[in-house]
Amino acid sequence: MDLVPALEEPLKQPLKSVLGPATAKVMAEHLGLHTVGDLLHHYPRRYEERGQLTHLADLPMDEHVTVVAQVADARLHTFASAKAPRGKGQRLEVTITDGSGRLQLVFFGNGVHKPHKELLPGTRAMFAGKVSVFNRRLQLAHPAYELLRGDSEEAVESWAGALIPLYPATAKLESWKIGKAVQTVLPSAQEALDPLPPALREGRGLTTLPEALLKIHRPHTKADVADARARLKWDEAFVLQVALARRRYADSQLPAVPRTPKPDGLLAAFDDRLPFTLTEGQQKVSKEIFDDLATEHPMHRLLQGEVGSGKTMVALRAMLAVVDAGGQAAMLAPTEVLAQQHHRSIVEMMGELAEGGMLGGAEHATKVVLLTGSMGAAGRRQALLDLVTGEAGIVIGTHALIEDKVQFHDLGLVVVDEQHRFGVEQRDALRGKGKQPPHLLVMTATPIPRTVAMTVFGDLETSVLDQLPAGRSPIATHVVPAADKPHFLARAWERVREEVENGHQAYVVCPRIGDEEDDPKKTGNKASPEDEAEKRPPLAVLDVADQLAKGPLQGLKVEVLHGRMHPDDKDTVMRRFAAGETDVLVATTVIEVGVNVPNATAMVIMDADRFGVSQLHQLRGRVGRGSAPGLCLLVTEMPEASAARQRLNAVASTLDGFELSRIDLEQRREGDVLGQAQSGARSSLRVLAVIEDEEVIAEAREEAAAVVASDPELEHLPGLRTALDALLDEEREQYLEKG
């Protein structure tokens, strides 16, 4: 049958042909909008009611805002200045009000004449500018403004409804300029192609796409906005879920070698050696994995579990099952430190079962090899030989495993640790190493809310380990406000000394290394807005280690660990710390994942506000891994009321990673949940809120699976194919291809 072609969209017209080159250039540079469709999908952030004014009382500092308010008072002051010594300098101060608060506007110099004539008391207008503080009062200096004359024809046409749309704007492009541009392209919305199958749309009582675009940009009532958003959420959720459903469908058509363990083989011998019984959760998840491994299609499973819930044990048992069935298993770690650590702990757990081919090795034993980029030539040659002959059943390594030279005898399972640090191309290259596509298990200790799992990892089945094994100790977390209460910081270092005196060890984590390479002054890199605001760069490992060794931690053995050290040096430092020879390890986030030193009980995180919620949770998981309770201190100079402090308080208040991941998402809701790997202005979710819209996403996933099962190529749904092509611009296509 001939395919119905994906339909050509009038919305693909470039903006420059409609709005002129100058406006189009600003829109492309500052908002990433290139076509008529991009602009129509740049939805208002919120709406102001004509009769109601913005809450001036709630304006955020240092942000670009648009407010609708009334002029209460305007005064022109003349003053002497260096430029105008005869008292000819002019400053216009305008006070605007909205009933909830007042805000001062100031205009200087030649810029006062026009506003002085136009901003008379009683005038209503939209004002846009950056909120700053002067004399302890909020103000906008030189704001752009647009008068709202109720009777002029242009205003009536331009703001037809009672609701005024306010768009996500920038300093170069005020909200009302975007509004006028939208007004120009709005007639094209009539020709927007509807991606939803008609049966789905009618069954759910959703409005058509042209109508939804009209209602979101020019609503007459709040009900219009709600209708439009409900419809547009479905578009985003459904098109994305169709992309993922097609991925799953394609994977389910691939062949794979089923791998079932022998009843009395390596896995059974390993289980007999275990000094403890598996938790109920570990048994349940293991069963899900073994069922997948036994099928003729490749497993694609995401294993998420709290820090320390025993994911490595579950993954190791899956690898042993595959070795039992005559295959090989590869485990990929994001860093050398972590690969070495996994290798060490797996060899320890397996004991003589890891000594295949050696005297004293057990009957069912296999060989476990490590392969990293910095290995010596001889060791590397031997490891490669063990893989190609099949002598080594298990290999653990970094992405060095993916190089062309690495050949496997029969690769049956790939385990990827900490997916979010691992490039998609790399996972794909490893998949190509098997005779048939190997089974894939992705592990993450970053708890992912169910909706994100359905969105970002939608092509993987999900298993969750939510029980902690016995023997893990509780971790107490406290925020240390260094600016308000400097004596709290001094007490933090005393606590570290106390832990060391009791025979334990501590970590100190800093956001930066502190050598020449990352100093903004020397590199010419711009400092971040936080640095500018604080007039100091983030604290650095090398400086902090030096100050601690000479100051509050004098006499203790302090060492540093960071990503730019030579791999051998990193390993040596980690071994010394693991052996208890070092008291305090001052490190960057290289210790964030997988580092396991049960004797380390305290962690101090400097400039904690510079880390994300899930990162803080990961870091904290490095302490309390033994029988003694853990202590985590979050040091910050941010003020009590700041969002950063609230984030830290949230981390201090709960050890539940799933709860924290929800908080994290709610706080980053402006960001693109789908991560950097799928960047591109069109890829971010615009009206779909991943937390609140859990139901829409779950229903869209079911609908998408049904559509793809009955029509995998979408032959009968050209509008959906067009929307899919737009969603999967090349970068994302590859992302999903290789997921």
C-alpha positions in Angstrom: 0.0 0.0 0.0 1.3 3.5 -0.7 2.2 5.5 2.3 0.2 8.7 2.9 2.9 11.3 2.9 3.6 13.3 6.0 1.7 16.5 5.3 3.5 19.7 4.5 2.8 22.4 7.2 2.1 26.0 6.4 3.4 26.5 9.9 6.9 25.7 8.6 7.1 29.1 7.0 10.2 31.1 8.2 9.4 34.0 10.5 11.5 36.4 8.4 9.1 36.1 5.5 6.2 37.1 7.8 7.6 39.5 10.4 10.6 41.0 8.5 14.3 40.1 9.0 15.1 42.3 12.0 12.3 41.0 14.3 12.9 37.4 13.1 16.6 37.7 13.9 15.9 38.8 17.5 13.3 36.0 17.9 15.8 33.4 16.7 18.7 34.7 18.8 16.9 35.3 22.0 14.0 32.8 22.1 15.1 30.1 19.6 12.0 30.7 17.4 12.5 30.3 13.7 9.2 29.4 12.0 5.5 30.5 12.3 4.8 27.2 14.1 7.6 27.9 16.7 6.0 31.2 17.4 2.5 29.8 17.7 3.8 27.2 20.2 5.5 30.0 22.3 2.6 30.1 24.7 1.8 32.9 27.2 3.3 32.2 30.6 0.3 33.7 32.4 -2.5 36.1 31.8 -3.5 39.5 33.4 -7.1 40.4 33.7 -7.9 43.9 32.5 -9.6 44.8 35.7 -7.1 43.2 37.9 -3.5 44.1 38.3 -0.3 42.2 38.9 0.7 41.5 42.5 3.5 44.1 42.7 4.1 42.8 46.3 5.4 39.4 44.9 7.9 40.6 42.3 11.0 38.5 42.1 14.4 40.3 42.4 16.8 40.5 39.4 14.2 39.0 37.0 12.8 40.4 33.9 9.1 41.1 34.6 6.0 42.4 32.8 3.4 44.1 35.0 0.1 45.8 34.3 -0.5 48.7 36.7 -1.8 52.2 37.1 0.2 55.4 37.5 -0.4 56.8 41.0 2.1 59.7 40.9 4.8 61.2 38.7 7.4 63.7 39.7 10.2 65.3 37.8 13.3 66.2 39.9 16.1 68.5 38.7 19.6 68.0 40.2 23.2 69.0 39.7 25.6 66.3 38.5 29.1 66.1 37.0 27.4 66.1 33.5 25.0 68.9 34.4 26.6 71.1 37.0 24.0 73.9 36.7 21.2 71.7 38.1 20.0 70.7 34.7 20.1 66.9 35.4 16.6 65.4 35.3 15.2 62.4 36.9 11.5 61.3 36.5 10.1 59.2 39.3 6.8 57.4 38.6 5.0 55.4 41.3 2.7 52.7 39.9 0.2 50.7 41.9 -2.0 47.7 41.6 -3.8 47.6 44.9 -1.4 45.0 46.4 1.6 47.1 46.4 3.5 50.0 44.9 6.5 50.1 42.6 8.8 52.9 41.7 9.9 53.6 38.1 12.9 55.9 37.3 13.9 57.5 34.1 17.1 59.7 33.7 18.5 62.2 31.4 17.1 62.5 27.9 14.9 59.5 28.5 12.5 61.5 30.7 10.6 63.6 28.1 8.3 61.0 26.5 7.3 59.2 29.8 6.8 62.6 31.4 4.2 63.5 28.8 2.6 60.0 28.7 2.7 58.6 32.2 0.2 60.8 33.9 -1.6 59.8 37.1 -4.5 57.5 36.3 -2.9 56.1 33.1 -2.8 52.3 32.8 0.0 50.6 31.0 2.1 47.4 30.8 5.7 47.9 32.1 8.6 45.6 31.5 12.0 45.7 33.1 14.4 44.2 35.6 13.5 44.4 39.2 16.2 46.0 41.4 16.4 47.5 44.9 17.2 51.2 45.5 17.0 52.7 49.0 15.5 49.5 50.2 12.6 49.8 47.8 11.8 47.8 44.7 12.2 49.7 41.4 12.4 49.3 37.7 14.9 51.6 36.0 14.1 52.8 32.5 11.4 50.2 31.9 9.9 49.7 28.5 6.1 50.4 28.6 3.0 50.2 26.4 0.0 52.3 27.3 -3.3 50.5 27.5 -5.6 53.0 26.0 -9.0 51.4 26.2 -10.4 53.2 23.2 -7.7 53.4 20.6 -8.4 51.0 17.8 -5.0 49.3 17.9 -5.2 48.5 21.6 -8.8 47.2 21.2 -7.7 44.9 18.4 -4.4 43.9 20.0 -5.9 43.0 23.4 -9.3 41.9 22.2 -10.1 39.8 25.2 -10.5 40.7 28.9 -7.3 38.6 29.5 -3.9 40.1 28.5 -1.4 37.3 27.6 2.1 37.8 29.1 4.8 35.8 27.2 8.1 34.5 28.4 10.2 37.5 27.3 13.7 38.8 27.3 15.3 42.2 27.7 15.5 42.5 24.0 11.9 41.4 23.3 9.1 42.6 25.6 6.0 40.6 26.1 3.8 42.9 24.1 6.1 42.8 21.0 5.8 39.0 21.1 2.0 39.5 21.4 1.9 41.7 18.3 4.0 39.2 16.3 1.7 36.4 17.4 -1.3 38.6 16.3 0.3 38.7 12.8 0.8 34.9 12.4 -2.4 33.8 14.3 -4.4 33.4 11.0 -2.0 30.6 10.1 -3.2 28.6 13.1 -6.3 27.7 11.1 -4.1 25.5 8.9 -2.3 23.7 11.8 -2.3 20.0 11.2 -3.9 17.9 14.0 -1.6 15.2 15.2 -4.3 13.5 17.3 -6.3 10.7 15.7 -9.9 12.0 15.3 -11.3 9.1 17.4 -9.0 9.9 20.3 -9.7 13.6 20.2 -13.5 13.1 20.0 -13.5 10.3 22.6 -11.8 12.6 25.1 -13.8 15.7 24.2 -10.7 17.7 23.2 -10.9 20.9 21.2 -9.2 21.0 17.7 -5.7 22.2 17.4 -6.5 25.4 15.4 -9.0 26.3 18.1 -6.6 25.5 20.9 -4.0 27.8 19.4 -6.5 30.6 19.1 -7.7 30.1 22.6 -4.3 30.0 24.2 -3.1 33.3 22.5 -6.4 35.2 22.5 -8.6 33.8 25.3 -11.8 35.6 26.2 -12.3 33.7 29.5 -10.3 31.5 31.8 -12.3 28.5 30.5 -10.8 29.2 27.1 -7.3 28.9 28.6 -8.1 25.7 30.4 -9.6 24.1 27.2 -6.5 25.1 25.2 -4.0 23.8 27.8 -5.9 20.5 28.2 -5.7 20.0 24.5 -2.0 21.1 24.0 -0.9 18.9 26.9 -2.3 15.9 25.1 -0.4 16.8 22.0 2.9 16.9 23.8 2.3 13.8 25.8 0.9 11.8 23.0 3.4 12.6 20.3 6.3 11.9 22.7 4.7 8.6 23.8 4.2 7.6 20.2 7.9 8.1 19.5 8.8 6.0 22.5 6.1 3.3 21.7 7.6 3.0 18.2 11.0 2.5 19.8 9.7 -0.2 22.0 7.9 -1.8 19.1 11.1 -1.8 17.0 13.1 -3.3 19.8 10.5 -6.1 20.4 11.0 -7.1 16.7 14.8 -7.6 17.3 16.1 -11.1 17.9 18.2 -12.0 21.0 19.7 -15.1 22.5 17.6 -16.3 25.5 19.8 -16.7 28.5 18.7 -19.1 31.3 21.0 -20.0 34.2 21.9 -23.6 34.8 20.3 -25.0 38.0 23.6 -25.9 39.6 26.0 -23.4 37.9 27.8 -20.3 38.8 24.8 -18.4 40.1 23.8 -21.2 42.4 27.3 -21.4 43.7 27.4 -17.6 44.3 24.0 -17.6 46.1 25.3 -20.4 48.4 28.3 -18.2 49.4 26.2 -15.2 50.3 26.4 -14.5 54.1 22.9 -12.9 54.1 19.6 -13.5 52.4 18.4 -11.1 49.6 15.7 -8.6 50.5 12.2 -9.2 49.2 12.7 -6.3 46.8 16.0 -7.8 45.4 14.3 -11.2 44.9 11.3 -9.6 43.1 13.4 -7.4 40.8 15.8 -10.4 40.1 12.8 -12.4 39.0 11.7 -9.6 36.6 15.2 -9.5 35.1 15.5 -13.3 34.8 12.1 -13.5 33.0 13.3 -10.9 30.5 16.6 -12.7 29.9 14.8 -15.9 29.1 13.0 -14.4 26.1 14.0 -14.2 22.5 13.9 -10.4 22.3 16.5 -8.1 24.0 15.6 -7.0 27.5 15.5 -3.2 28.0 15.1 -2.6 31.7 15.8 0.4 34.0 16.7 -0.6 37.5 16.3 2.3 39.9 17.0 2.1 43.5 17.9 4.2 46.4 21.5 4.8 47.2 22.7 1.6 48.9 19.6 -0.5 48.1 21.8 -3.3 46.6 21.5 -2.6 42.9 25.0 -3.9 42.3 24.1 -7.3 43.9 21.0 -7.6 41.6 23.1 -6.7 38.5 25.9 -9.1 39.5 23.4 -12.0 39.8 22.0 -11.2 36.3 25.6 -11.2 34.9 26.3 -14.6 36.6 23.1 -16.0 35.1 24.2 -15.0 31.6 27.7 -16.4 32.1 26.0 -19.7 33.3 24.1 -19.7 30.0 27.4 -19.5 28.0 27.4 -15.7 27.4 29.5 -12.8 28.6 28.4 -9.7 30.6 29.9 -6.2 30.4 29.4 -3.5 33.1 29.9 0.1 32.1 30.8 2.7 34.7 30.9 6.5 34.0 34.4 7.0 35.6 37.6 5.0 36.2 37.3 5.5 39.9 33.9 3.8 39.8 35.0 1.0 37.4 37.9 0.1 39.7 35.6 0.2 42.7 33.0 -2.0 41.0 35.7 -4.4 39.9 37.2 -4.6 43.5 33.8 -5.2 45.2 32.6 -7.8 42.6 35.8 -9.8 42.9 35.5 -9.6 46.7 31.8 -10.7 46.6 32.6 -13.6 44.3 35.8 -14.8 46.0 37.2 -18.0 44.4 34.3 -17.9 41.8 36.2 -15.0 40.2 39.3 -17.0 39.7 38.3 -19.1 36.6 41.3 -20.7 34.9 43.5 -20.2 38.0 44.8 -22.8 40.4 42.5 -22.7 43.4 39.6 -21.4 41.3 36.3 -23.0 42.0 34.7 -25.5 39.6 32.2 -23.1 38.2 34.5 -20.0 38.3 34.9 -17.4 35.6 37.4 -14.6 35.1 36.4 -11.0 36.0 38.6 -8.5 34.1 38.9 -4.7 34.3 39.4 -2.6 31.2 40.0 1.2 31.4 41.7 3.7 29.2 44.7 4.2 31.5 45.7 0.6 31.8 49.3 -0.4 30.9 49.7 -2.0 27.4 50.4 -5.5 28.8 47.4 -5.6 31.1 45.3 -4.3 28.4 46.5 -6.9 25.9 45.7 -9.7 28.3 42.2 -8.3 29.1 41.4 -8.1 25.4 42.6 -11.6 24.8 40.5 -12.9 27.7 37.4 -11.2 26.2 37.8 -12.5 22.6 38.5 -16.1 23.7 35.6 -16.1 26.2 38.0 -16.8 29.1 36.6 -13.8 30.9 32.9 -14.1 31.6 32.6 -10.6 33.1 34.3 -7.4 32.1 34.0 -4.1 34.0 35.2 -0.9 32.5 34.7 2.7 31.3 33.8 3.6 27.8 37.2 2.2 26.8 35.1 -1.0 26.4 33.5 0.5 23.3 36.6 1.0 21.3 36.8 -0.8 18.0 39.6 -3.1 19.2 37.5 -4.6 21.9 35.9 -7.9 20.6 33.8 -10.3 22.7 33.4 -14.0 22.3 29.6 -13.8 22.9 28.3 -10.7 24.6 24.9 -11.5 26.2 24.2 -8.7 28.7 25.3 -5.0 29.1 24.8 -3.3 32.4 25.1 0.5 32.3 25.6 2.2 35.7 24.3 5.7 36.1 22.7 6.1 32.7 22.5 9.9 32.9 26.2 10.2 32.7 26.5 7.9 29.8 26.3 9.0 26.2 23.7 7.3 24.1 26.1 6.7 21.2 28.3 4.8 23.6 25.5 2.5 24.7 24.7 1.9 21.1 28.2 1.1 20.1 28.4 -1.5 22.8 25.1 -3.0 21.7 26.7 -3.7 18.3 29.4 -5.9 19.9 27.1 -8.9 20.3 26.4 -11.6 17.7 22.8 -10.5 18.2 21.7 -7.5 20.2 22.6 -8.1 23.9 20.2 -7.7 26.7 20.4 -4.3 28.4 20.1 -3.3 32.1 20.4 0.3 33.0 20.9 1.2 36.7 20.4 4.5 38.3 20.6 5.6 42.0 18.8 8.9 41.1 15.2 8.1 42.0 13.0 9.1 39.0 9.3 9.8 39.5 7.1 7.5 37.6 6.1 10.1 35.0 9.7 10.9 34.2 10.5 7.2 33.9 7.6 7.1 31.4 8.9 10.1 29.6 12.6 10.1 29.6 13.1 6.3 29.8 9.9 5.5 28.1 11.5 2.9 25.9 12.6 0.9 29.0 10.6 -1.3 31.4 11.1 -0.1 35.0 12.0 -2.1 38.1 12.3 -0.3 41.5 14.3 -1.3 44.6 12.9 0.7 47.4 14.0 -1.3 50.5 17.3 -0.7 52.1 19.2 -3.8 53.1 19.6 -4.5 56.8 22.7 -2.8 58.4 22.4 0.6 56.7 22.5 3.4 59.3 20.4 6.5 59.3 21.9 9.8 58.1 21.2 13.1 59.9 21.4 16.2 57.6 21.7 19.8 58.8 21.9 23.1 56.9 24.9 25.3 58.2 24.2 29.0 57.4 27.8 30.2 57.2 26.9 33.8 56.5 24.3 34.3 59.3 26.0 32.1 61.9 29.7 31.8 61.3 30.1 29.9 64.6 28.0 27.1 63.1 30.7 26.5 60.5 33.4 26.3 63.3 31.2 23.7 65.0 31.0 21.7 61.8 34.8 21.3 61.7 34.7 20.3 65.4 32.1 17.6 64.5 34.5 16.3 61.8 37.4 16.1 64.4 35.1 14.3 66.8 34.2 11.7 64.1 37.9 11.2 63.3 38.7 10.8 67.1 36.1 8.1 67.2 38.0 6.2 64.6 35.9 7.3 61.6 36.6 9.3 58.4 35.0 12.2 56.6 34.4 13.7 53.2 34.5 17.5 52.4 32.9 18.2 49.0 33.5 21.4 46.9 32.0 22.5 43.6 35.4 23.4 41.9 38.9 22.0 41.7 40.7 25.4 42.0 43.7 24.9 39.7 44.5 27.5 37.0 42.3 25.8 34.4 39.0 26.6 36.0 39.8 30.1 37.2 37.5 32.5 35.2 40.0 35.3 35.4 42.7 33.2 33.7 40.5 31.4 31.2 38.4 34.3 30.2 35.3 32.2 30.9 32.4 34.1 32.3 31.6 33.6 35.9 28.1 32.3 36.7 25.4 34.8 37.9 25.8 33.4 41.4 29.5 34.2 41.4 28.8 37.7 40.1 26.2 38.2 42.8 28.5 36.9 45.5 31.6 38.5 44.1 33.5 35.3 44.7 34.0 32.1 42.8 32.7 28.8 44.2 34.9 27.2 46.8 37.6 25.0 45.4 39.1 21.7 46.5 42.7 22.7 46.5 42.1 25.9 48.5 39.8 24.4 51.0 42.1 21.4 51.6 45.0 23.8 52.2 43.0 26.0 54.6 41.6 23.0 56.6 45.0 21.3 56.9 46.6 24.6 58.2 43.5 25.6 60.2 40.5 23.8 61.8 41.7 20.2 60.8 45.4 20.7 61.6 47.1 17.5 62.6 44.6 15.3 60.7 45.6 13.5 57.5 43.8 15.4 54.7 44.0 14.4 51.0 42.4 15.6 47.8 40.6 13.8 44.9 39.4 15.4 41.7 38.7 14.6 38.1 41.9 16.1 36.6 44.3 13.9 38.6 46.1 11.0 36.9 43.9 7.8 37.1 46.7 6.0 39.0 46.9 8.8 41.5 43.1 8.8 41.9 43.1 5.0 42.6 45.9 5.3 45.1 44.1 8.1 47.0 40.9 6.1 47.0 42.7 2.9 48.2 44.4 4.9 51.0 41.0 6.3 52.0 39.3 2.9 51.8 42.1 1.4 54.0 41.5 4.1 56.6 44.9 5.7 56.2 43.4 9.1 55.3 41.2 11.0 57.8 39.5 13.5 55.5 39.1 13.4 51.8 38.5 16.8 50.1 36.9 16.0 46.8 34.7 17.3 43.9 31.7 15.3 42.9 33.8 12.4 41.6 32.8 10.7 44.8 29.1 11.2 44.0 28.3 7.7 42.7 29.2 4.3 43.9 32.1 5.1 46.2 31.8 2.7 49.2 33.8 3.3 52.4 31.7 2.0 55.3 34.0 3.7 57.8 33.3 7.2 56.5 30.5 8.7 58.7 30.6 12.5 58.1 30.3 14.7 55.0 30.6 18.5 54.8 29.3 19.9 51.5 30.7 23.5 50.9 28.6 25.9 48.8 25.8 23.3 48.9 23.4 25.6 47.1 25.4 25.1 44.0 24.4 21.5 43.7 21.1 20.1 42.6 18.7 18.2 44.9 19.4 14.8 43.5 23.1 15.4 43.4 23.1 16.4 47.1 21.1 13.2 47.8 23.6 11.1 45.9 26.6 12.7 47.7 25.0 12.2 51.1 24.6 8.5 50.3 28.3 8.1 50.6 28.1 8.2 54.4 26.3 6.0 56.9 27.2 2.9 54.8 28.4 1.0 57.8 27.0 0.4 61.3 27.7 3.9 62.6 25.2 6.7 61.9 26.0 9.2 59.2 26.1 13.0 59.4 25.8 15.4 56.4 26.3 19.1 56.8 25.2 21.4 54.0 27.2 24.7 54.2 25.7 27.7 52.4 26.0 31.5 52.4 22.6 32.0 50.8 20.0 34.0 52.8 17.2 32.3 54.8 14.4 33.4 52.4 16.2 32.3 49.1 15.0 29.5 46.9 18.4 27.9 47.3 17.9 27.7 51.1 14.5 26.1 50.7 16.0 23.5 48.4 18.6 22.7 51.1 16.0 22.5 53.8 14.1 20.0 51.7 17.1 17.8 51.4 17.7 18.0 55.1 14.1 17.1 55.9 13.9 13.7 54.2 16.0 10.7 53.2 13.3 9.6 50.7 14.9 10.0 47.2 11.6 9.7 45.4 10.2 12.5 47.5 13.3 14.6 46.7 13.1 13.9 43.0 9.6 15.3 43.0 10.8 18.5 44.8 13.7 18.7 42.4 11.4 18.5 39.4 8.9 21.0 40.8 11.7 23.5 41.4 13.2 23.0 37.9 9.9 22.9 36.1 11.0 25.6 33.7 13.9 23.4 32.6 13.6 20.7 30.1 13.0 17.5 31.9 14.1 15.5 28.9 17.7 16.5 29.7 20.5 17.9 27.6 20.7 15.0 25.2 17.5 16.2 23.7 18.1 19.9 23.6 16.9 22.2 20.8 14.3 24.9 21.5 11.4 22.8 20.3 12.1 19.8 22.5 11.2 21.2 25.8 7.8 20.5 27.3 5.8 23.6 27.2 2.5 23.0 28.8 3.0 19.5 30.1 4.1 19.5 33.7 5.7 16.2 34.4 4.6 16.0 38.0 1.1 17.3 37.8 0.1 15.7 34.6 0.9 12.1 35.6 -2.5 11.0 34.5 -2.3 12.5 31.0 1.1 11.0 30.5 0.0 7.5 31.7 -3.2 7.6 29.5 -1.2 9.0 26.5 1.3 6.1 26.9 -1.6 3.6 26.7 -3.2 5.3 23.7 0.2 5.5 21.9 0.9 1.8 22.5 -2.5 0.9 20.9 -2.0 3.2 17.9 1.5 1.9 17.2 0.4 -1.8 17.7 -2.3 -1.4 15.0 -0.3 0.9 12.6 3.5 0.8 13.4 4.4 3.0 10.4 1.5 5.5 11.1 0.4 5.0 7.5 -3.1 6.2 8.2 -2.1 9.2 10.3 -0.2 11.7 8.2 -0.8 14.6 10.7 0.7 12.5 13.5 3.7 11.6 11.3 4.3 15.3 10.6 4.2 16.1 14.3 6.6 13.2 15.0 9.0 14.5 12.4 9.0 17.9 14.1 9.5 16.4 17.5 12.3 14.1 16.3 14.5 16.6 14.7 17.7 14.8 14.0 19.3 15.1 17.4 16.3 13.6 19.2 15.8 11.0 16.6 19.3 9.7 17.4 18.7 10.0 21.1 15.6 7.8 20.9 17.2 5.5 18.3 20.0 4.8 20.6 18.1 4.8 23.9 
